[in-house]
Each structure stands twice: as structure tokens, then as C-alpha cells.
């Protein structure tokens, strides 16, 4: 604990002075009582049965005085509190395999319900954004404190082919840092109205959502983490920071499948780590999975747990596995209590002042209750 005005702590010398004054007053009372000839009358006058109890109110007042004098020095302590500038990005898988019914009633419905429960449990000042990803990633809802808008965005999910976990992470980063040129070679994206997307994986896949485009167009011709020249007035990325050091922003990725499109998820995780953003990953679906027909094809979702664990490890996040809707809700509820924390030195003068006032009121109340007066 530190103090803004440490010199004020000298006032605490008043506490032993008050103790000495109290003991002096007790001696004077005893001396006066000794003049009485009838000892029974002395005991009655001094309240013999409550000889210890009569010291409790003065002791509480002395403790109150000590706390008030300490508060005058403006104490500070290092506390871990909920960040007031928190932004959480939910990146959710909307690939065709999410219609599998191995989770009742199906995976996508269970995921939507769990996401809404998570949103409802976050403090109202926490901004939340939503990114959906299938063959590419698209921004469904920019960060907002409006729970109604977030729930409406989740209700608009439409399933598509492909799974692009890395693209989901990158689009989430672009939403957290809109003024920076966050990009990987071959990954193209642009904000647009929710309603469609187009993507290219090796030049091959395109389709439905049209509003947020992204993909992986071929082998990179440079280091995966090398940024392009700033375009559109955006700033180049800042110098890397320690992984997990960003106390205000984080990403939660939920998927039931294995990446087969978009940006490389490990490269995207390294970029998130360079920004200090933690990525929490949630693998969803039963162990056996379920064969699903979608878009004229049949598929079985195969969860890539190793990649999800690596993403979480690189960014100082954590990996979770949920095999049913109940487990998924429990994971999200657990995340509510641990995600956005900020450790900083905080003035706690108010705490000392409140405690001092409470002790003073307790002393006065007990004195009135036991002795009928404030003594």
C-alpha cells in the first residue's frame, strides 16, 4: 500500500494520545470511586457486570479515528478490477456442420443461446462485437453496448460452407483496431452490409454473404506477419507488445470444425499476440460428431483441438471443450467472471472513510443500547 500524502500519517500519533487520555480518565474515575465507603454502591455505580463491555464503544471510536486519519493520507492499493474500457469480440462458426443434431436441438441453436446468455451476463459498460465465419469471416455487429442489437445480430446467422478460423480472428482484430492496417498476405477484407460474402480459397470458392469479403488467394510471397503498406490512411501496426498484456480487448472463438479456408489460424493468433489480445477458444460438438448434408454434400465435423489449444497458448488465452449445450453455457458463464480484468494502482480513500464511519456509528449505537447515552 502507498500513500499520496504520506506526511498526513503523522496524525496517527493522535491515536496513542487518545488512548493515554482514556486511561487517565479511567484512573480518575477509580480514584473518585475509592472515596465511597460502601463498595457495593461503587460496583453498582460502575456497572460491575459490564465492566469489559463499557470499553467496547471507546475502542470502536479509537479504531474509527485511526481509519479516518489514515484516509487523510489518501491510501492507494494495487487492485484487479473490471476494465472500464473493455471490448469483447465473439467470433462464431456458422459453417454448415453447425446444423448437426448431435447437440439438442442442433449445434447452431445451442451456440446462439449460449452466446446470448454470455452477453446478458457481461457488465453493461462492456462493448461487444460479433464476427461470424464460415468459408470467410464477416462482421455481423460492430462493438456496441446495445444488448438488443447483439441479440438481433445473432438471430440473423445463416449457415455457409467452409471453416475459416484464422479469418475470424483477423476480422475481430480489425474491429478492435480499425485505424491499423491489420492484414496477412492473401487475406482481403472490407466492411460492408451484412447480407453476403465472397471468398477465395486458392481461387476456388465464392458465395452468399456479399457484405464482408475475405479469403486466402494463394501462397504468401513474404513473411506471414509482414504487414502491407498502409492503405486508406490507416496506420502501420505498432511495435509488438507482450502476449496477453492488453487488459481491455479480447476475442472468443467458438468453432465445431477444422480450418479449411481463409487465413492461417496460427499466423492470425501470432498477430493477436503481438497486439496483446488474448484469444479464448471453445471447441463445440460431441466426441463422435454427426454426418451432415449441406449444399449437396455430406460432411463430418472434425474438431482441430490442437490448433485451438495453440491459438490460446500463443495469446495467453485458454482452450475449452464443450460436448453439449449445457457445457457450452457453463463455459460462457465462467468466462463472464474472468475475462476483462485490469490490474492497476487505485486510490482506496473511500473504503477507509466508509469503514471509519461504520465503526463510529457502531460505537454510538452500542453506547446508547447498553448505557442509554453516548459516552
C-alpha positions in Angstrom: 0.0 0.0 0.0 1.2 3.5 -0.8 0.0 7.0 0.1 -0.4 10.1 -1.9 0.1 12.3 1.1 2.3 10.2 3.4 3.1 13.2 5.7 -0.5 13.0 7.0 0.3 9.7 8.6 1.9 11.7 11.4 -1.6 12.4 12.5 -1.8 8.8 13.7 0.2 9.9 16.7 -3.1 11.3 17.9 -4.3 7.7 18.5 -1.9 6.8 21.3 -2.5 10.2 22.7 -6.3 9.4 22.8 -5.5 6.0 24.4 -3.5 7.7 27.1 -6.3 10.3 27.7 -8.8 7.4 28.0 -6.6 5.5 30.5 -6.2 8.8 32.5 -9.9 9.3 32.7 -10.4 5.7 33.9 -7.9 6.2 36.7 -9.6 9.4 37.7 -12.9 7.5 37.9 -11.4 4.8 40.1 -9.8 7.4 42.4 -13.1 9.1 42.8 -14.9 5.8 43.4 -12.4 4.9 46.1 -13.8 7.7 48.3 -17.1 5.9 48.6 -17.4 4.0 51.8 -19.8 1.3 50.5 -18.1 -0.9 47.9 -21.4 -2.4 46.8 -22.5 1.1 45.8 -19.3 1.5 43.9 -19.8 -1.6 41.9 -23.4 -0.6 41.2 -22.3 2.9 40.1 -19.6 1.5 37.8 -21.7 -1.3 36.4 -19.8 -4.3 37.6 -21.3 -6.9 35.3 -20.5 -4.9 32.2 -17.0 -3.7 33.2 -15.5 -5.0 29.9 -18.5 -4.1 27.8 -18.2 -0.4 28.7 -14.8 -0.3 27.0 -16.1 -1.6 23.6 -17.6 1.7 22.3 -14.4 3.8 23.1 -12.3 1.1 21.4 -14.5 1.3 18.3 -14.2 5.1 18.3 -10.4 4.8 18.5 -10.4 2.4 15.6 -12.6 4.8 13.7 -10.2 7.7 14.4 -7.3 5.6 13.2 -9.1 4.8 9.9 -10.1 8.4 9.4 -6.5 9.7 9.9 -5.2 7.0 7.5 -7.8 8.1 4.9 -6.4 11.6 5.2 -3.2 10.3 3.7 -5.1 9.1 0.6 -4.0 5.4 0.5 -3.5 3.5 -2.7 -3.5 -0.2 -3.4 -2.9 -2.4 -6.4 -6.3 -4.0 -7.3 -7.6 -6.2 -10.0 -10.9 -4.7 -11.3 -13.2 -5.0 -14.3 -11.9 -2.8 -17.1 -14.0 0.3 -17.9 -12.7 0.2 -21.5 -13.5 -3.4 -22.2 -14.3 -4.7 -25.7 -15.0 -8.3 -26.4 -15.3 -9.8 -29.9 -17.3 -13.0 -30.3 -16.1 -14.9 -33.4 -18.6 -17.7 -34.1 -18.6 -20.6 -36.5 -21.6 -20.6 -38.9 -20.3 -23.4 -41.2 -22.8 -26.0 -42.5 -21.7 -28.5 -39.9 -23.3 -26.3 -37.2 -26.7 -27.7 -38.2 -25.7 -31.1 -36.8 -28.2 -32.5 -34.3 -25.8 -34.3 -32.0 -26.4 -31.4 -29.7 -30.1 -30.7 -28.9 -31.8 -29.2 -30.8 -28.8 -28.6 -33.1 -25.3 -27.0 -32.7 -26.1 -23.6 -34.1 -29.2 -23.1 -31.9 -27.3 -24.1 -28.8 -24.4 -21.8 -29.7 -26.8 -18.9 -30.3 -28.5 -19.4 -26.9 -25.1 -19.7 -25.1 -23.8 -16.5 -26.8 -26.9 -14.6 -25.7 -26.5 -15.9 -22.1 -22.9 -14.7 -22.2 -23.9 -11.2 -23.5 -26.5 -10.9 -20.8 -24.0 -11.7 -18.1 -21.5 -9.0 -19.1 -21.5 -5.6 -17.4 -23.5 -3.0 -19.4 -20.4 -0.8 -20.0 -18.6 -3.7 -21.8 -18.7 -3.3 -25.6 -19.3 -6.5 -27.5 -18.9 -7.1 -31.2 -19.8 -10.2 -33.2 -17.9 -11.8 -36.1 -19.3 -14.9 -38.0 -17.1 -17.1 -40.1 -17.6 -19.9 -42.5 -15.6 -20.0 -45.7 -14.6 -16.5 -44.8 -15.3 -14.0 -42.0 -17.7 -11.1 -41.8 -18.6 -8.5 -39.2 -22.2 -9.1 -38.1 -22.2 -6.4 -35.4 -19.6 -3.8 -34.6 -18.7 -3.4 -30.9 -21.7 -1.9 -29.0 -23.2 -1.8 -25.6 -26.7 -2.4 -27.0 -27.7 -6.0 -26.0 -30.8 -5.8 -28.2 -28.6 -5.2 -31.3 -26.3 -8.0 -30.4 -29.1 -10.5 -29.9 -30.7 -9.4 -33.2 -27.3 -10.0 -35.0 -27.1 -13.5 -33.5 -30.6 -14.3 -34.7 -29.6 -13.4 -38.3 -26.9 -16.1 -38.6 -27.1 -18.1 -41.8 -25.0 -21.2 -42.4 -22.5 -21.4 -45.2 -19.8 -23.7 -46.4 -16.2 -23.8 -45.2 -14.5 -23.0 -41.9 -12.0 -20.1 -41.6 -11.0 -19.8 -38.0 -8.0 -17.6 -38.8 -10.1 -15.2 -40.8 -12.5 -14.9 -37.9 -9.6 -13.9 -35.6 -8.3 -11.3 -38.2 -11.7 -9.7 -38.7 -12.1 -9.5 -34.9 -8.7 -7.7 -34.7 -9.7 -5.3 -37.5 -12.8 -4.4 -35.5 -10.7 -3.9 -32.3 -8.1 -1.8 -34.1 -9.9 -0.1 -37.0 -7.2 2.5 -37.5 -4.5 0.0 -38.1 -3.5 -1.9 -41.2 -4.1 -5.4 -39.9 -3.6 -7.9 -42.7 -1.9 -11.1 -43.7 -0.7 -11.9 -47.2 -3.6 -13.1 -49.4 -6.2 -12.1 -46.9 -8.6 -9.5 -48.2 -11.4 -7.9 -46.3 -13.7 -4.9 -46.4 -16.5 -3.8 -44.2 -20.0 -3.9 -45.8 -23.6 -4.5 -45.1 -24.5 -7.8 -43.6 -26.1 -9.9 -46.2 -23.5 -11.8 -48.1 -19.8 -12.6 -48.6 -17.4 -13.7 -51.2 -14.2 -15.5 -50.6 -11.4 -17.3 -52.4 -9.5 -20.3 -51.1 -6.8 -20.9 -53.7 -9.0 -19.0 -56.1 -11.8 -21.6 -55.8 -14.8 -20.7 -53.5 -17.3 -17.9 -53.7 -20.7 -17.3 -52.3 -23.6 -15.9 -50.4 -23.0 -13.2 -47.9 -21.6 -10.3 -50.1 -21.0 -7.9 -47.3 -17.7 -8.9 -45.8 -15.1 -10.5 -48.2 -12.0 -12.3 -47.3 -10.0 -15.3 -48.2 -6.7 -16.9 -48.9 -5.8 -16.4 -52.5 -2.6 -18.4 -52.9 0.8 -18.9 -51.3 2.3 -15.9 -49.5 5.3 -14.2 -51.1 6.6 -12.9 -47.8 6.6 -13.5 -44.1 3.1 -14.2 -42.8 3.3 -11.5 -40.3 4.8 -8.8 -42.6 2.2 -6.0 -43.0 1.4 -4.4 -46.3 2.0 -0.7 -46.8 -0.7 1.4 -45.1 -3.7 1.9 -47.3 -6.7 4.2 -47.0 -5.0 6.4 -44.3 -4.6 3.5 -41.9 -1.6 3.5 -39.5 1.0 0.7 -39.7 0.9 -1.7 -36.8 2.7 -0.6 -33.7 5.6 -2.5 -32.2 4.7 -5.9 -30.7 3.7 -6.0 -27.1 3.9 -8.9 -24.7 1.2 -11.5 -25.3 -1.8 -11.1 -23.0 -0.8 -7.6 -21.9 -3.9 -5.9 -23.4 -6.3 -5.7 -20.5 -9.2 -4.1 -22.4 -9.7 -6.2 -25.5 -10.1 -9.9 -26.1 -11.5 -12.4 -28.6 -13.6 -15.5 -28.0 -13.6 -18.0 -30.9 -16.2 -20.8 -31.0 -16.0 -23.5 -33.7 -17.0 -27.1 -34.3 -14.7 -27.8 -37.2 -11.2 -27.7 -38.7 -9.9 -24.8 -40.7 -10.2 -25.4 -44.5 -10.3 -21.8 -45.8 -9.2 -18.3 -45.1 -6.1 -17.1 -43.2 -3.9 -19.5 -41.3 -5.2 -19.5 -37.7 -1.8 -19.8 -36.1 -0.5 -16.8 -38.0 -3.6 -14.9 -37.1 -3.1 -15.9 -33.4 0.5 -14.5 -33.6 -0.8 -11.2 -34.8 -3.3 -11.1 -32.0 -0.5 -11.9 -29.5 1.6 -9.0 -31.0 -1.3 -6.7 -30.0 -1.5 -8.2 -26.5 -5.0 -9.5 -27.3 -6.0 -12.8 -25.6 -7.9 -15.3 -27.7 -10.1 -17.8 -25.8 -11.1 -20.8 -28.0 -14.1 -23.0 -27.5 -14.4 -26.4 -29.3 -18.0 -27.4 -29.6 -19.7 -30.6 -30.5 -20.0 -34.2 -29.3 -17.0 -36.5 -29.5 -18.5 -38.8 -32.2 -19.8 -35.9 -34.2 -22.5 -36.2 -36.8 -22.7 -36.5 -40.5 -24.4 -33.5 -42.0 -25.7 -32.9 -45.5 -25.2 -29.3 -46.7 -25.1 -27.7 -50.1 -25.4 -31.0 -51.8 -22.5 -32.5 -49.9 -22.2 -34.7 -46.8 -19.6 -33.8 -44.2 -18.5 -34.8 -40.7 -17.1 -32.0 -38.5 -13.6 -32.9 -37.2 -12.6 -30.6 -34.4 -8.9 -29.5 -34.6 -8.3 -29.2 -30.9 -4.5 -28.9 -31.3 -4.9 -25.8 -33.4 -7.4 -24.3 -30.9 -5.0 -25.0 -28.0 -2.1 -23.5 -29.9 -4.1 -20.3 -30.6 -5.0 -20.0 -26.9 -1.4 -20.7 -25.8 0.1 -18.2 -28.2 -2.1 -15.4 -26.9 -2.2 -16.3 -23.2 -5.9 -17.3 -23.5 -7.4 -20.6 -22.7 -9.0 -23.5 -24.6 -12.3 -25.1 -23.6 -14.1 -28.2 -24.9 -17.9 -28.4 -24.8 -19.7 -31.5 -26.0 -23.3 -30.3 -25.3 -25.3 -27.2 -24.8 -25.2 -27.3 -21.0 -21.4 -27.4 -21.0 -21.2 -24.6 -23.5 -23.4 -22.4 -21.4 -21.3 -23.2 -18.3 -18.1 -22.2 -20.2 -19.6 -18.9 -21.3 -20.8 -18.2 -17.7 -17.4 -19.0 -16.4 -15.8 -16.6 -18.9 -18.1 -13.8 -17.6 -16.2 -13.8 -14.3 -12.7 -13.8 -15.6 -12.3 -12.2 -19.0 -11.9 -8.5 -18.6 -9.6 -7.7 -15.7 -7.3 -4.8 -15.2 -4.6 -4.6 -12.5 -3.7 -1.1 -11.5 -3.0 1.2 -8.5 -6.3 2.6 -7.2 -7.0 5.1 -4.5 -9.0 3.5 -1.7 -9.6 6.5 0.5 -13.3 6.0 0.2 -13.0 2.5 1.7 -11.2 3.7 4.7 -13.7 6.6 5.2 -16.7 4.2 4.9 -15.2 1.8 7.4 -14.4 4.7 9.8 -18.0 5.9 9.6 -19.4 2.4 10.2 -17.2 2.0 13.3 -18.2 5.4 14.7 -21.9 4.6 14.2 -21.5 1.2 15.8 -19.8 2.8 18.8 -22.6 5.3 19.2 -25.3 2.7 18.7 -23.8 0.2 21.3 -23.3 3.0 23.8 -27.0 4.1 23.5 -28.2 0.4 23.7 -26.1 -0.6 26.7 -25.8 2.7 28.7 -28.6 4.9 27.4 -26.2 7.6 26.4 -23.2 8.3 24.1 -20.2 8.1 26.3 
